[in-house]
Amino acid sequence: MTQIFLVSTLFGAITVSAAMDAGRFGPPDRRRILLVSNTASLPEMSTPVHRAPGFAALAPRWEEIRYWNEEIAPLHPSGWEPRQEDQPLLERWLRDRWGLGEEPVELIAESIAVPPSRALAQIFFDAEITVYSDGLMSYGPTRNALPHGIGTQIVRQLHLDLVPGLEPQLLREHDVPAQIIPDEHFRAVLEEVRAEVAPILAEQFPDPPADGGEAALIVGQYLAALDILTPQEEDELHLRMLRGAVARGHRTVLFKPHPAAPATMSASLAAEAERLGARLVVTDAPVPAETWCAAIRPGLIVGCFSTSLVTASRYYGVPAATVGATELLERLTPYENSNRIPVTIIEATLPELRPDGTLTDPWIGPDRIESELVPLVAAVAYCMRASARPELREAAIRYLERNVGGRARRYFKRRRLTALGLPGGIARSHPWVLNAVLPRSSRRRQLAVSVLRQAERLKSKDSGS
């Protein structure tokens, strides 16, 4: 058995390393290959995982490291998939190139619904697949329908227990069991990476305050690259984070921009920090935000909906706050955007940092995860992928009947509720209103009406029984 680990981020490599240390991949005598994929829009301008600071601490866990970008050059990993008729040929080619022979292969992959994971699953069509998830997206439904056969290859899903009490929705339609990566192993691997990059952290943040709690950490996500915000809007979002942190009393602020963020973003923050009389430190080294939390234990971490907000709080006790998550619920399109569940979880469970430095009370506290967050996530997941998760319909109806008129309304779109025939939508008895909320595309409109009629038939059938 050869195990092929496909990773595209250092955080992903940390996650699978923790799972390996916890024994989730069997004894260490198996041959293990790390296959690195650089999915940045311009891979030539970014640092791949195996060349990133801190990776040296992880490298001994694999016998061999290969770079997928070089294997398929000049094609881009996120845009290439093999034609069906080419898959057997490509498998023979890779088996020969990587020295796999005829032995069985286990593929450990992330984001199985999209390339490059989906491409490799199609090439190694008889391999067992373990899907690992390194973020909040694991709590959302599978973003796309999987090609025929891949669902039967997946034997399990590994995930961090980021929100205790909440179970992943990912791959549920294929009855894939979920396994938790133990917290202690994840923290131990993070500590290895932190020790490896300690000189870089010291160089980027000289003369740290004696009390790390005096500093605040802002994490950027570069939402403009996803066409969720304009560059100007994202710039203003980071400025709001800075102003709130300074108003809260943090005179030193670390800003960790997204690797693809433009330099002008940091420049505007520097100018605003000077105006506010605060010290701004831009930490642009390609290391996870969690290493900064482990190194200095800041008094606050602020972001929009980054997973690091949860990991900082969960594993290091760093207070976390969000800025902009509520607005993002409205801006995400289409409704089934895979970021919707992470934004929903962050918006519902973390306090919001206001311009005056105060923090709001989170809507759903730790004691209400099972009673409030679990049904909310299930309802949103159904609205995102109703055709893939029809078993969630009754739970969604019950939740919406209780909550759609209150604060929970922000997590749902009336057009989507109407199309699915759910509480909070517009009744079909008002066609002039229905006409305003159904899709304008004739094809999508026909599909929405078809789904609505099917929902009404199911409702009538339930009433009759």
C-alpha positions as CSV (number, residue, x, y, z in Angstrom):
1,M,0.0,0.0,0.0
2,T,1.3,3.4,-1.0
3,Q,-0.4,6.5,0.5
4,I,-0.4,9.6,-1.6
5,F,-1.1,12.8,0.4
6,L,-2.3,15.7,-1.7
7,V,-1.9,19.1,0.0
8,S,-2.1,22.7,-1.3
9,T,-1.6,24.7,2.0
10,L,0.8,24.5,4.9
11,F,-2.2,24.4,7.2
12,G,-3.4,21.3,5.3
13,A,0.1,19.7,5.7
14,I,-0.1,20.4,9.4
15,T,-3.5,18.8,9.6
16,V,-2.6,15.5,7.9
17,S,0.7,15.5,9.9
18,A,-1.4,15.6,13.1
19,A,-3.6,12.8,11.8
20,M,-0.5,10.7,11.0
21,D,0.9,11.2,14.4
22,A,-2.5,10.2,15.9
23,G,-2.3,6.9,14.0
24,R,-5.1,7.7,11.6
25,F,-3.1,6.3,8.6
26,G,-1.9,3.1,10.1
27,P,1.7,2.1,11.0
28,P,4.5,4.4,9.7
29,D,6.1,1.5,7.7
30,R,3.9,2.3,4.7
31,R,5.3,4.2,1.7
32,R,4.1,7.7,1.9
33,I,4.3,10.3,-0.9
34,L,3.5,14.0,-0.4
35,L,2.0,15.5,-3.6
36,V,2.1,19.3,-3.4
37,S,-0.3,21.3,-5.5
38,N,0.0,25.1,-5.8
39,T,-3.5,26.3,-6.7
40,A,-2.8,30.1,-6.5
41,S,-4.0,32.0,-9.6
42,L,-0.3,32.7,-10.4
43,P,1.6,29.7,-9.0
44,E,4.9,31.1,-10.3
45,M,4.4,34.1,-8.0
46,S,3.6,32.2,-4.8
47,T,5.5,29.8,-2.5
48,P,4.4,26.1,-2.7
49,V,4.0,24.2,0.5
50,H,7.2,22.2,0.4
51,R,9.2,25.4,0.1
52,A,7.4,27.4,2.7
53,P,8.9,28.4,6.1
54,G,8.1,25.8,8.7
55,F,7.6,22.8,6.3
56,A,11.0,21.4,7.3
57,A,9.4,20.3,10.6
58,L,6.8,18.2,8.7
59,A,9.0,16.8,5.9
60,P,10.3,13.7,7.7
61,R,6.9,12.2,7.7
62,W,7.1,11.5,4.0
63,E,9.5,9.4,2.1
64,E,9.1,11.3,-1.1
65,I,7.8,14.8,-2.1
66,R,6.5,15.5,-5.6
67,Y,5.2,18.7,-7.1
68,W,1.9,18.2,-9.0
69,N,2.3,21.5,-10.9
70,E,5.5,20.2,-12.5
71,E,3.9,16.9,-13.4
72,I,1.1,18.5,-15.4
73,A,2.9,21.7,-16.5
74,P,2.0,24.0,-18.2
75,L,-1.6,23.2,-17.1
76,H,-3.1,24.7,-13.9
77,P,-4.0,22.2,-11.1
78,S,-7.3,24.0,-10.5
79,G,-8.4,23.9,-14.1
80,W,-7.3,20.5,-15.5
81,E,-9.1,17.2,-15.4
82,P,-8.3,14.2,-17.5
83,R,-10.7,13.1,-20.3
84,Q,-12.4,9.8,-19.5
85,E,-10.6,8.0,-22.3
86,D,-7.2,9.2,-21.1
87,Q,-7.6,8.1,-17.4
88,P,-6.2,4.5,-17.8
89,L,-3.2,5.8,-19.7
90,L,-2.5,8.5,-17.2
91,E,-2.7,6.0,-14.3
92,R,-0.2,3.7,-16.0
93,W,2.1,6.7,-16.7
94,L,1.9,7.9,-13.0
95,R,2.4,4.4,-11.6
96,D,5.5,4.1,-13.7
97,R,6.8,7.6,-13.0
98,W,6.2,7.3,-9.2
99,G,7.3,3.7,-8.9
100,L,4.0,2.4,-7.7
101,G,4.0,-0.8,-9.7
102,E,0.7,-2.7,-9.3
103,E,0.3,-2.1,-5.6
104,P,-2.9,-0.6,-4.1
105,V,-3.0,3.1,-3.6
106,E,-4.7,5.2,-0.9
107,L,-5.4,8.8,-1.8
108,I,-5.6,11.4,1.0
109,A,-7.1,14.5,-0.5
110,E,-8.7,17.8,0.3
111,S,-11.7,19.5,-1.5
112,I,-12.6,16.3,-3.4
113,A,-15.4,18.0,-5.3
114,V,-12.9,20.1,-7.4
115,P,-9.6,19.6,-9.1
116,P,-6.9,18.6,-8.4
117,S,-8.3,16.2,-5.9
118,R,-11.1,15.2,-8.2
119,A,-8.7,14.7,-11.1
120,L,-6.5,12.3,-9.1
121,A,-9.5,10.4,-7.9
122,Q,-10.5,9.9,-11.5
123,I,-7.0,8.7,-12.5
124,F,-6.7,6.3,-9.6
125,F,-10.2,5.1,-10.0
126,D,-9.9,2.1,-7.7
127,A,-8.0,3.8,-4.9
128,E,-9.5,4.2,-1.4
129,I,-9.9,7.9,-0.7
130,T,-9.6,9.6,2.7
131,V,-10.9,13.2,2.6
132,Y,-9.4,15.6,5.1
133,S,-10.8,18.9,5.9
134,D,-8.7,21.7,7.5
135,G,-11.4,24.3,8.0
136,L,-14.9,25.3,8.7
137,M,-16.0,24.2,5.2
138,S,-16.3,20.7,6.5
139,Y,-19.4,21.7,8.3
140,G,-21.1,22.6,5.0
141,P,-22.5,20.3,2.3
142,T,-20.4,19.0,-0.6
143,R,-20.1,21.9,-2.9
144,N,-20.6,20.0,-6.2
145,A,-22.0,16.6,-7.2
146,L,-19.1,14.1,-7.5
147,P,-18.4,12.4,-10.8
148,H,-19.8,8.9,-11.1
149,G,-18.0,6.4,-8.9
150,I,-15.9,8.7,-6.7
151,G,-18.4,8.7,-3.9
152,T,-18.0,5.0,-3.5
153,Q,-14.2,5.3,-3.3
154,I,-14.3,7.6,-0.2
155,V,-14.0,5.6,3.0
156,R,-13.8,8.4,5.6
157,Q,-13.5,12.1,6.3
158,L,-11.0,13.4,8.8
159,H,-11.6,16.8,10.4
160,L,-10.5,19.1,13.2
161,D,-13.1,19.4,16.0
162,L,-13.3,23.2,15.5
163,V,-16.9,23.5,16.9
164,P,-17.5,20.8,19.5
165,G,-21.0,19.5,19.2
166,L,-21.3,20.3,15.5
167,E,-20.8,17.4,13.0
168,P,-19.7,17.8,9.4
169,Q,-22.2,17.9,6.6
170,L,-19.5,17.2,4.0
171,L,-20.1,14.0,2.0
172,R,-23.1,12.9,4.1
173,E,-25.0,12.1,0.9
174,H,-22.4,9.3,0.4
175,D,-22.7,8.0,4.0
176,V,-19.0,8.8,4.6
177,P,-18.1,8.4,8.3
178,A,-16.3,11.3,10.0
179,Q,-13.4,11.0,12.3
180,I,-11.9,13.7,14.5
181,I,-8.2,14.5,14.5
182,P,-7.2,14.8,18.2
183,D,-6.6,18.3,19.5
184,E,-3.4,17.3,21.3
185,H,-1.7,16.1,18.2
186,F,-2.7,19.1,16.2
187,R,-1.3,21.4,18.9
188,A,1.9,19.4,19.0
189,V,2.5,19.7,15.3
190,L,1.7,23.4,15.4
191,E,4.4,23.7,18.1
192,E,6.9,22.0,15.9
193,V,6.2,24.5,13.1
194,R,6.3,27.4,15.5
195,A,9.7,26.4,16.7
196,E,10.9,26.0,13.1
197,V,9.8,29.5,12.1
198,A,10.7,31.2,15.4
199,P,13.6,33.1,13.8
200,I,11.3,34.4,11.0
201,L,8.7,35.5,13.6
202,A,11.3,37.3,15.6
203,E,12.6,39.1,12.5
204,Q,9.2,40.2,11.4
205,F,8.1,41.3,14.9
206,P,11.1,42.8,16.7
207,D,10.6,44.2,20.1
208,P,7.3,42.6,20.9
209,P,5.4,44.0,23.9
210,A,6.3,42.4,27.2
211,D,2.7,41.3,27.5
212,G,1.5,39.6,24.2
213,G,-2.0,40.5,25.2
214,E,-1.3,44.1,24.4
215,A,-1.2,43.2,20.7
216,A,-4.0,42.4,18.3
217,L,-3.8,40.2,15.2
218,I,-5.8,41.0,12.1
219,V,-6.1,38.2,9.5
220,G,-6.9,39.1,5.9
221,Q,-8.6,36.9,3.4
222,Y,-8.5,38.8,0.1
223,L,-12.2,38.5,-0.7
224,A,-11.7,40.6,-3.7
225,A,-10.0,37.7,-5.4
226,L,-13.3,35.7,-5.0
227,D,-15.4,38.6,-6.4
228,I,-17.2,38.8,-3.1
229,L,-16.0,42.4,-2.4
230,T,-14.3,45.0,-4.5
231,P,-10.7,45.8,-3.6
232,Q,-11.9,49.1,-2.2
233,E,-14.5,47.4,0.0
234,E,-12.0,44.9,1.3
235,D,-9.6,47.7,2.0
236,E,-12.2,49.5,4.1
237,L,-13.1,46.2,5.9
238,H,-9.5,45.9,7.1
239,L,-9.5,49.5,8.1
240,R,-12.6,48.9,10.2
241,M,-10.8,46.0,12.0
242,L,-7.8,48.2,12.7
243,R,-9.9,51.1,14.1
244,G,-11.9,48.7,16.3
245,A,-8.7,47.0,17.7
246,V,-7.1,50.4,18.4
247,A,-10.2,51.7,20.0
248,R,-10.3,48.6,22.2
249,G,-6.8,49.6,23.5
250,H,-4.4,47.6,21.4
251,R,-1.6,50.0,20.5
252,T,0.3,47.3,18.6
253,V,-1.5,45.6,15.7
254,L,-0.2,42.7,13.6
255,F,-1.6,42.4,10.1
256,K,-1.3,39.1,8.3
257,P,-2.4,39.7,4.7
258,H,-3.6,37.0,2.4
259,P,-0.6,35.8,0.3
260,A,-2.4,37.2,-2.9
261,A,-3.2,40.6,-1.4
262,P,-1.8,43.7,-3.1
263,A,0.8,45.8,-1.4
264,T,-1.5,48.8,-1.5
265,M,-3.7,47.1,1.1
266,S,-0.9,47.2,3.7
267,A,0.0,50.7,2.7
268,S,-3.5,52.1,3.5
269,L,-3.4,50.3,6.9
270,A,0.0,51.7,7.7
271,A,-1.3,55.2,7.0
272,E,-4.3,54.8,9.2
273,A,-2.3,53.2,12.0
274,E,0.0,56.3,12.0
275,R,-3.0,58.6,12.1
276,L,-4.3,56.6,15.1
277,G,-1.0,56.6,16.9
278,A,-0.7,52.8,16.8
279,R,2.2,50.5,15.8
280,L,1.4,48.4,12.7
281,V,3.5,45.3,12.0
282,V,2.8,43.6,8.6
283,T,3.6,39.9,9.0
284,D,3.8,38.8,5.3
285,A,5.8,35.6,5.9
286,P,3.8,32.6,4.4
287,V,3.2,30.9,7.8
288,P,-0.2,30.1,9.4
289,A,-1.8,32.7,11.7
290,E,-1.9,30.0,14.3
291,T,1.9,30.2,14.6
292,W,1.6,33.8,15.6
293,C,-1.0,32.9,18.2
294,A,1.3,30.2,19.6
295,A,4.3,32.6,19.7
296,I,2.9,35.7,21.2
297,R,-0.7,34.9,22.4
298,P,-2.2,38.2,21.2
299,G,-5.0,39.8,23.2
300,L,-7.4,39.7,20.2
301,I,-7.6,38.1,16.8
302,V,-9.9,39.9,14.3
303,G,-11.0,38.8,10.8
304,C,-14.1,38.3,8.7
305,F,-14.7,34.6,8.6
306,S,-11.3,33.0,8.6
307,T,-10.9,29.5,10.2
308,S,-8.0,31.0,12.1
309,L,-10.5,32.9,14.2
310,V,-11.8,29.6,15.5
311,T,-8.5,27.8,15.8
312,A,-6.9,30.7,17.7
313,S,-9.8,30.6,20.2
314,R,-10.1,26.9,20.4
315,Y,-6.5,25.9,20.7
316,Y,-4.8,28.9,22.3
317,G,-7.5,30.7,24.2
318,V,-7.1,33.9,22.1
319,P,-10.3,36.0,22.1
320,A,-11.7,36.2,18.6
321,A,-14.0,38.7,16.9
322,T,-15.5,39.3,13.5
323,V,-16.0,42.3,11.3
324,G,-18.1,42.2,8.2
325,A,-19.5,38.7,8.5
326,T,-23.1,40.0,8.6
327,E,-22.7,42.0,5.4
328,L,-21.1,39.1,3.7
329,L,-24.1,36.9,4.3
330,E,-25.9,39.2,1.8
331,R,-23.0,39.5,-0.6
332,L,-22.3,35.8,-1.1
333,T,-23.5,34.5,-4.5
334,P,-24.8,32.1,-5.5
335,Y,-26.6,30.9,-2.4
336,E,-24.7,27.6,-2.5
337,N,-21.4,29.4,-2.3
338,S,-19.1,27.1,-0.3
339,N,-18.2,29.9,2.0
340,R,-21.7,30.3,3.3
341,I,-21.5,27.8,6.1
342,P,-18.1,29.2,7.4
343,V,-19.6,32.7,7.3
344,T,-22.8,31.5,9.1
345,I,-20.8,29.8,11.9
346,I,-18.6,32.8,12.5
347,E,-21.4,35.3,12.3
348,A,-23.6,33.3,14.7
349,T,-21.0,32.3,17.3
350,L,-18.4,35.1,17.5
351,P,-18.8,38.6,18.8
352,E,-18.6,41.5,16.4
353,L,-15.9,44.2,16.9
354,R,-17.5,47.6,16.7
355,P,-15.8,50.8,15.7
356,D,-15.7,52.0,19.3
357,G,-13.9,48.9,20.4
358,T,-16.7,47.2,22.1
359,L,-17.7,43.6,21.4
360,T,-21.3,42.4,20.9
361,D,-22.5,39.3,22.6
362,P,-22.5,36.3,20.2
363,W,-25.9,35.2,19.2
364,I,-25.2,31.5,19.8
365,G,-22.9,30.8,22.8
366,P,-21.0,27.5,23.5
367,D,-23.9,26.3,25.6
368,R,-26.4,26.5,22.7
369,I,-24.4,24.8,20.0
370,E,-26.6,21.7,20.0
371,S,-29.9,23.4,20.4
372,E,-29.3,26.4,18.0
373,L,-26.3,26.1,15.8
374,V,-26.8,22.4,14.8
375,P,-30.3,23.0,13.4
376,L,-29.3,26.3,11.8
377,V,-26.4,24.7,9.9
378,A,-28.7,21.8,8.8
379,A,-31.3,24.3,7.5
380,V,-28.7,26.3,5.6
381,A,-27.1,23.1,4.2
382,Y,-30.5,22.0,2.9
383,C,-31.1,25.3,1.2
384,M,-27.7,25.1,-0.4
385,R,-27.9,21.6,-1.7
386,A,-31.6,20.5,-1.5
387,S,-31.3,17.9,-4.3
388,A,-28.3,16.3,-2.6
389,R,-29.6,16.4,1.0
390,P,-33.5,15.8,0.8
391,E,-33.4,14.2,4.2
392,L,-32.8,17.6,5.8
393,R,-36.0,19.1,4.5
394,E,-38.2,18.3,7.6
395,A,-35.5,19.7,9.9
396,A,-35.2,22.8,7.8
397,I,-39.0,23.3,7.9
398,R,-39.1,22.9,11.7
399,Y,-36.2,25.4,12.1
400,L,-37.7,28.0,9.8
401,E,-41.1,27.8,11.3
402,R,-39.6,28.7,14.6
403,N,-37.0,31.2,13.6
404,V,-37.3,32.7,10.2
405,G,-39.2,35.7,11.5
406,G,-36.4,36.7,13.9
407,R,-32.6,37.1,13.7
408,A,-32.2,33.9,11.8
409,R,-33.7,35.6,8.8
410,R,-30.3,36.9,7.8
411,Y,-29.0,33.4,7.0
412,F,-31.6,32.7,4.3
413,K,-32.7,34.4,1.0
414,R,-36.4,34.7,0.3
415,R,-35.9,33.8,-3.3
416,R,-34.3,30.5,-2.2
417,L,-37.0,29.8,0.4
418,T,-39.7,30.5,-2.2
419,A,-38.1,28.2,-4.8
420,L,-37.9,25.4,-2.2
421,G,-41.4,26.0,-0.8
422,L,-40.1,26.6,2.7
423,P,-41.5,28.8,5.5
424,G,-40.4,32.4,4.9
425,G,-40.9,32.2,1.2
426,I,-43.7,33.7,-0.9
427,A,-46.8,31.6,-1.3
428,R,-47.7,30.5,-4.8
429,S,-51.2,32.0,-4.2
430,H,-49.6,35.4,-4.8
431,P,-48.2,35.1,-8.3
432,W,-47.4,38.8,-8.8
433,V,-45.1,38.6,-5.7
434,L,-43.8,35.2,-6.7
435,N,-42.8,36.6,-10.0
436,A,-40.5,39.1,-8.3
437,V,-38.5,36.5,-6.3
438,L,-38.1,33.6,-8.7
439,P,-35.1,33.4,-11.0
440,R,-35.2,35.6,-14.1
441,S,-33.6,33.0,-16.3
442,S,-36.3,30.9,-18.0
443,R,-34.4,27.7,-17.4
444,R,-33.8,28.3,-13.8
445,R,-37.3,29.6,-13.4
446,Q,-38.7,26.3,-14.7
447,L,-36.5,24.4,-12.4
448,A,-37.6,26.5,-9.4
449,V,-41.3,26.1,-10.2
450,S,-40.7,22.3,-10.6
451,V,-39.0,22.0,-7.2
452,L,-41.8,24.1,-5.6
453,R,-44.5,21.9,-7.1
454,Q,-42.7,18.8,-5.9
455,A,-42.5,20.3,-2.4
456,E,-46.2,21.0,-2.4
457,R,-47.0,17.4,-3.5
458,L,-44.9,16.1,-0.7
459,K,-46.6,18.4,1.7
460,S,-50.1,17.3,0.5
461,K,-49.0,13.7,0.8
462,D,-47.8,14.2,4.3
463,S,-51.1,15.9,5.2
464,G,-53.1,13.1,3.7
465,S,-51.3,10.4,5.7
